[in-house]
Amino acid sequence: MKQRVVITGMGVVCPLGHDVETFWDGLMTGKSGAAPTTLFDASTFPTTFDAEVKDYDVSRFVKNSDLHTHGNRGSRFVLGACVQACQQAGIDTETDSPADGIDRTQMGIYLGAGEGSVDNDAFFDAIVKGWNDENREMNWGKWAEVALEKMTAMREMEQEPNMPSGHLALLTGARGITRNCLTACAASTQAVGEAAMIVRQGKADIMIAGGAHSMIHPLGITGFNRLTALSTRNDSPTTASRPFSATRDGFVIGEGAAIVILESLESAQKRGATILAELVGFGSSNDAFRVTDMHEEARGAVAAIHSAIKDADVTTDDIDYISTHGTSTSENDSIETLAIKTVFGDQAKNVPVSSPKSQMGHLIGATGCAELITCIKALETQTLPATMNLNEPDPQLDLDYVPNAPRKADVKTVMSESFGFGGQNNVLILRKFDA
């Protein structure tokens, strides 16, 4: 028998705050996480700003922080998010003898976690010292000599995408199914969706699911600038992310982590856990088109939305709100709007949609789960987050984007969309829990 899947805990660390309530308050009060870049000298880059997690201290959340000393930024962020989610769900952390009664072999982890940044100082020092300017070629022997001297094994190992889940296993004692996917901007939505399927099929009682990522480093920013995907509105970082606006010119890159605790209804009720929402639908597809471009007819996004609706056993009339991918790029916003109109038809203009990225930035692999948390809060508070900076509407984009201010609404069923580079599309559907 298929298990119903419910959410019993959530946690977030992002540019708007280091916990869910601060994050949500920031969304409700119009705050922005964007500011000039401080993690490295970006003065020569086309984009000199981002959305960073500021003043974060993992020891605020983790008692034995020495065990995670070498963790990359994503790993440290996700430790904080996981502790928050576990505390809300009643799951013990950092103990060899948990008193919560949970069988750790039936508790797993599924993250959409990105690669850690390289040790930039050592990496670039090795390149500079290995370069022979006279011959215009690299002396790889010299490069290796400097790299061997400057680089450390633990920091290099922390580049591996599976490492954040390893830190969470150490934190929680989870010994069940453990997986990681790195499907770009759709990663944590995919992780949550596939983790929910694991619980639904009875292969785990509890899954710790979400994502973690930071690409705010010279190589990451160089790549996105080369793709012309980042806004270059350096004179006004806080208004640079403007999804669905006629003046949008790219996204604001952010960083962070988000976690939800997925649990079978049977397990949650047995433990007496508070149920925040029920995850009822998941759809996934691929555009099979280009590496960086969405299909112009939105065929992949349309397929994923249809699949999620079918999986949830609902109709388009049941969807009260859509949390969009809404990146603030010309291509994404127009094609995502087309996808919604294709699936919802005449109903599309009656469904409010918005993009939290307009305030928190684009958290890359972590963004989908962070946006899912905004959907849970929308169900809880009956309030929709806004699409900020939407002062000059694009006449070609004519949906209800909840412009510039949160809105009270009757919300029972919500959809969260994530579309990643490579054509990966993932969609989740949540609803208020009804026993």
Stockholm file with secondary structure:
# STOCKHOLM 1.0

chainA/1-435         MKQRVVITGMGVVCPLGHDVETFWDGLMTGKSGAAPTTLFDASTFPTTFDAEVKDYDVSRFVKNSDLHTHGNRGSRFVLGACVQACQQAGIDTETDSPADGIDRTQMGIYLGAGEGSVDNDAFFDAIVKGWNDENREMNWGKWAEVALEKMTAMREMEQEPNMPSGHLALLTGARGITRNCLTACAASTQAVGEAAMIVRQGKADIMIAGGAHSMIHPLGITGFNRLTALSTRNDSPTTASRPFSATRDGFVIGEGAAIVILESLESAQKRGATILAELVGFGSSNDAFRVTDMHEEARGAVAAIHSAIKDADVTTDDIDYISTHGTSTSENDSIETLAIKTVFGDQAKNVPVSSPKSQMGHLIGATGCAELITCIKALETQTLPATMNLNEPDPQLDLDYVPNAPRKADVKTVMSESFGFGGQNNVLILRKFDA
#=GR chainA/1-435 SS CCCCEEEEEEEEEBTTBSSHHHHHHHHHTTCCCEEECCSSCCTTSSCCEEECCCSCCGGGTCTTGGGGTTCCHHHHHHHHHHHHHHHHHTCCCSCSSCSSCCCGGGEEEEEEECCCCCCHHHHHHHHHHHEETTTTEECHHHHHHHHHHHCCHHHHHTTSTTHHHHHHHHHHCCCSCEEECCCGGGHHHHHHHHHHHHHHTTSCSEEEEEEEEECCSHHHHHHHHHTTCBCCCTTCGGGTCCTTBTTCCCBCBBEEEEEEEEEEHHHHHHHTCCCCEEEEEEEEEECCSCSSCCCTTCHHHHHHHHHHHHHHTCCGGGCCEEECCCCSCHHHHHHHHHHHHHHHGGGGGGSCEECTHHHHCBCGGGHHHHHHHHHHHHHHHTEECCBTTCCSBCTTCCSCCCBSSCEECCCSEEEEEEEETTTEEEEEEEECCCC
#=GC SS_cons         CCCCEEEEEEEEEBTTBSSHHHHHHHHHTTCCCEEECCSSCCTTSSCCEEECCCSCCGGGTCTTGGGGTTCCHHHHHHHHHHHHHHHHHTCCCSCSSCSSCCCGGGEEEEEEECCCCCCHHHHHHHHHHHEETTTTEECHHHHHHHHHHHCCHHHHHTTSTTHHHHHHHHHHCCCSCEEECCCGGGHHHHHHHHHHHHHHTTSCSEEEEEEEEECCSHHHHHHHHHTTCBCCCTTCGGGTCCTTBTTCCCBCBBEEEEEEEEEEHHHHHHHTCCCCEEEEEEEEEECCSCSSCCCTTCHHHHHHHHHHHHHHTCCGGGCCEEECCCCSCHHHHHHHHHHHHHHHGGGGGGSCEECTHHHHCBCGGGHHHHHHHHHHHHHHHTEECCBTTCCSBCTTCCSCCCBSSCEECCCSEEEEEEEETTTEEEEEEEECCCC
//
